[in-house]
């Protein structure tokens, strides 16, 4: 297993165990099967285990397995505060205490604000006393390091990086999202600020393995260096020294063994210009059904009405390359789960964005098209629920 350093010099396995997708039987986590897979990973050197309050049964299963095998002190637990459920200062303590009980521990190594959406949301938490609460928990050792996970555009991610003295962060990043979400620019920005970066969705929920178009599969098959699509995706990430740890939602021993083999044989810089060019061809094959030729460069931003233009187009394109459900989930997270909506329908057609677009995209027209497909009745109901419940 290869390791990289966190902010304080601790060795973190470059492969992290994502605990959201534990195997289930009859609606419950299959604890025996999951234990075998976790112990397989642990014995191979995986020491970072990522869960969250809202992953059904995950914290409790992880806690039981770590305690039963007496390995709690030999691993790092990362879990997340469901800040969108926090209404008072007391509720921070309530949720955290429940998490410690589930995890059968008296401290959390890496504690994240789960899906922190924007600076306004962070300011709301500050008004509730999150700074004093975190300081007390860190001083007592109950929380060792504090960070945040994020879905959204690069600009807001960079602003959140600067909003607090974070210890680490977690972003969605893969060769398809190089210029969307936080993207390569966000990855480098966090790294320049001294933040280790944990990667989620390295395979886009398996889409970069199981739902690649035939043209992309042929590109991989014809390349003289032979790796599976999953191995190529992971190697692309680990080729970048700014990436600290990559999470994989492993739920089979075969997947565990394959990912461990990859994580044990990679090195920074092993992919050269030829491999990068091959992967760009894969990206082009996946994007062949793109509706908008947006590269995610961000020159159109900021929008006076707060529209997340690159994020909207990324979700809109995903609608045609990966399917409706994936697109709607991404669009909702990036535009609705925040205090100030960044939806495409906010556009007032001022045209400012189009003056700066190097691709000469008819942005106003395409935003209207995207809103028509992505802001369906379910989206509108969800957005209203977010507003009423203040889930941001």
N, C-alpha and C positions, 0 to 999 in steps of 0.2 A: 504493500500500500504506500502511496505517496502522500506526503503531508505538506501543508502550507501554514504559515503563521497567522494567528489572529493579532489584534491590536496590541496585546500584551505579551506576545511571544509564545503563546501556547500552540502546540502542534495540532492542527485540525486535519482530519482525513479529507482528501480532496473529493471523495465520494461520501455524501451524507445520505442517511436513511430517511426518506420522506414517509411519514406515518399516516398519511391521509387515506391511502388506498390499501390498507390491510385487507386480506381475504376475509370473506364473510360466508357464514353458513346459517341458513334459516333466519337471516336478518341480523345475526350477531357476529362479531369478530370471531373468526376461527382461531382461538388462542393457541392451540397446539401447533397448528401449521405456521402461524405467525412467529411463534417462539423459535421454531427450527430455522426460519429464514433470518430472524434477527441474530440468533447465535452464530449462524454461518457467517454473517457479515461481521459480527464482533470478533470472532476468532481470526478473521482475515485482516483485522485492523481498522474497521470502520468505527469511529468514535463519536460521530455527530448524529443525533436523532431528533428530528424535527416533527413536532405535533402542534396541536392548537386546541383551545377550549371548545371550539365548535365542530371539531372532527368527531363524529359520533363514536363514543367508546374508545377512542384512540389513546387519550391520556391514561385512562385506567388500565388498558391492556399493556401499554408500554411500562407503566409503573409496576404492574404485576410481574412482567417478564424480567425486568431488571432486578427486582427484589428476589424473585425466586432463584435467580442464577447468581445472586450476590455480586453484581457488577456495576451497581450504581456509581461507585466512586471511580470507576475506570472509564466512564463515558461522559459526554456532554449532552445535556438535555436542552433543547430549544423549544419553547412553547410561547403562546401569544395571548396578550390581553385583548378580549373582545371589546375594544373601546367604544364601539357602536352601541353597546348595551349599557355603557356607563352613564348614569344620570347624576350621581352624587359622589363625593369623595369616599364615603363609606363603602360604596359598591366596588371600588377598586380593591379594597381589602377583602371583601366578600368573595369576589371571583378568584383572587389570587390564593386565598386560603383553600378554596375548593380545589384548585388546580394542584396545590401541594399535596392534598389528601389523595387525589386521584393518582398522582405520580409517586406516592409513597416516599416522599423526600421532604427535606426541610429547606431546600434551596433549588433555584433554577439557574443554570449556567448562562443561558442566552435567552433573554426575555424581550419579545417583540411587541410593538404596537401593531396589531393585526390589520393589514390592509389600510394603512394610514393613507388617506386620500388626498389631502391638501393641507396647506399651512393654516387655513381657517379651522380645520378640525383639530389640529395640534394646539391652536390658541384656545379652543374650547376646553380641551383637556387641561391646559395650563390654568385656566380660570377655575377649574375644579380642584386644583392642587396637585396635579400629577408630578410637578417638579420636586416638591417637598417629599411626596410619597416615594418617588424613585430614589431620591437621595437617602432617605431613611433605609430603604430596602437594600441599597447597595452598601451602605455603611454597616448594616448588620450582617451582610453576606447572604441574605435571602435571595437577592438577585446579584449575579456576578457581573453581567454585562447587559446593557440595554440597547435595543435597536428597533427597526421598523421594517415591515414588508410593504411592498408598493406595487400597484398597477396604475398606469397612467402615462402621461407624456414626460419627455425629458426635462422640460423647463421646470415643471412643478417638482419633479424628483430632486433636481439640484437645489431648489429652494428649501425643500425639506431637509436635505443633507446639512444645510447651513442653519437650520432652525434650532438645533440643540447639539450638545457635545455627545453625539452618538458613539457607541462602541463598534457597531457594525450595521449592515443593512441587508435586505433581501429583495431581489428583483426577478421579474420574468425576463429571460434572455436565452436566445438560441440563434442559429444561423438564419432563421426566417425573421426574427425580431431584432436584427442588428441595428436597424434604423427606426424602430418603433418602440413603444413602451419606454423604459428608461434608456434602452439602447446602449450602443458602444460608448457614446458620448457620456451618458450617465455613469456607466461603469468606470470610465477613466476619471470622471469628476470625483466620484466617491474615493477612488484609489488615491488620487492626488491629495485628498483631504485626510488620508491616513485610515480610511475605513475598509475593513475586510468586506467582501461582497459575496453573499451566498446566493446561488442561482436556483430558482424554481422554474418549472416547466421547460426543462432542457429539450424535451421531445414533444412539446406542445400537447401534453396529455396523451402521448402515444401516436399522435397524428403524423409525426415525422418517421414513424416506423410502419404503422398499419394502414395509413391512408394516403401514401404517396402515389401520385399518378404514375402510370406505366412508363412514361418518358423519363421520370426521375429515377425509377428503379433501374432502367436500362443504363443510365449514366453511371450509377454506382457499379453495376455489374460489368460494364465495359472498362472501367478504370483498372490499370495494371496492379495497383496496390489494393488488396482485398480486405475490406472491412464491411460489417453489416451497417445498414443505415443508422442504427442506434449507436454503434461504435464511432462512426464518422461524426455524428452530432456531439457526442461527449468529447471526442478528441479535439473538435473545433473549439470547444469551451476551454478545455484544459491547456490548449496551446497558448492561451492568453494568461500571462502572469498576474493580471489584475483580478482574475477569478480565484477566490479562496476555496470554495466548497460548492459542489454541484449536488443537488438533491435528486434522488430517484425514488419514485413510489414503488419500490420492489415488492411483489407479492407472489413470487415463485422462487424456488431454489435455483432454477436455471437462470433467471434474471439476475439474482444475486451473484452467482458465480461469474456470469458473463461481464457484469459491470465491474466486479473486483479485478478480473483479468485485465480489463481496459485500464482501470485506475492504477494498476500496478506496473503498467508498461509504457505509460505516456511520459512525455517530457515537453517542456516549453520550447516552442520553435520547431517542433518536428514537422509541422505542416508548412510547406513553402508556397510560392506563387502558383505552382501547378495545381496543388490541392485546393487552394483558395479559388482558383479559376473553375475547377471542377464543381465545387460546391455552389458557386454562383450560377452555374448552368442548372444545377438542381433547383435553386431558388427560382430561376426563370421558368423552369418546367412546372413548378408548383403554382407560380403566379400567372401561368398562361391564360387562366380564366379571369384575371384581374379586371375589375370594372374601371378602376382609376389608376393611372400610371404614377402614383405618388411614391416617392422614394423615402419619405419621412425626414427630409432634410430640415424642416422646421422654419424655412425662410418666410413662410406665410404667417408665422406667429410673432407676437401674441395677437389674438383676435380681440377687438374692442368689446365684443359681446361674450367673450370667454369660451367660444367654441373651440373644442379640441379637434382641430382640422386633421392633423396627421393621424390621431387616434381614431377618428371617425372613418377615415379612408382605410385604415388598417383593418378595422372590423368589417367594413363594407366589402373589401376584397376577400377577407376570410370567409364571408358568407358564400362566395362562389368557388373558393378553393378547398374549403374544409366542411362546409355545411352551415345550415341556419342556426342550430343551437349554439355552436361554438362562437359564432359571430355575435349573437344576441347577448351571451354571457359576457364576452369581452367588452362590448359596447356599453352594457349596463354598468359594469365595474368602473369603466374609464370616464363615464359621463354623468351617471345618476347618483352614484354613491359618494356624493360630496356636497358640501353646504351650498355652493354655487354651481348650478348645473352647467355642464360644458357640452350640452347636446347640440346636434346639427341644426335643430329647429330654432335655436336662438339666433341664427343668422338673419341679419337685416339687409343683406345684399349691398353693403357699402362698397365692396370691391377692393378694399385696401389689400387684402391677401393676394389677389390676382396680380397686382403690380409687382410683387416680389417673388412669384413662383417661377423657378428656373425651368420647370417642365411645361409652363404655359397651360396649365390645367384650368378649365372653366370651373373654378372652385364653387362659385355660387350655385351653378346648375347642379353640380355633382353632390353638394351638400343637401340640396333639396331631394335629389334621388335617394341618397343614403337615408335621410330622415324618413322618407316614405316607406322604406323597407325595414329599417331597424327600430323605429319608434312605433311599434305596433301597440294594440290596446294593453297587452301584458306589460310592456315597458312602461307605459303611462301609469298603470296601476302601481307598479313597483316604485316608480319615482314618487308618486303621491304618498306611498307608505313610508318611504325614506324621509320625506318632509314631515309627516305627522309624527313619526317615532323618533325623529332626529338621529337617524342611524348614520351619522357622519362625524 
